[in-house]
């Protein structure tokens, strides 16, 4: 009887040890981990921007870099399109410097 009880306790302890996996902060901030956890790439970009701001650095997503490298006409029409379509992202949400005085860039 004691052998069976000891075996059951040992089996219960061993099954619990497998579920105690350690995950580091760097792993939880990786793009693969976030996407595989069911979040979107926008959440990943949001986390990276917040992390970069906390450390005093700048972060630009892949789409922002493509838009920065595009010609001025493409930038103009992209800004015009995002003005008329509120669902379109013009990538100014995190990089907008809030000022007390209104200006033309607030449009």
HELIX and SHEET records of a PDB file:
HELIX    1   1 UNK A    2  UNK A   18  1                                  17    
HELIX    2   2 UNK A   25  UNK A   28  1                                   4    
HELIX    3   3 UNK A   31  UNK A   36  1                                   6    
HELIX    4   4 UNK A   41  UNK A   55  1                                  15    
HELIX    5   5 UNK A   62  UNK A   69  1                                   8    
HELIX    6   6 UNK A   72  UNK A   84  1                                  13    
HELIX    7   7 UNK A  104  UNK A  106  5                                   3    
END                                                                             
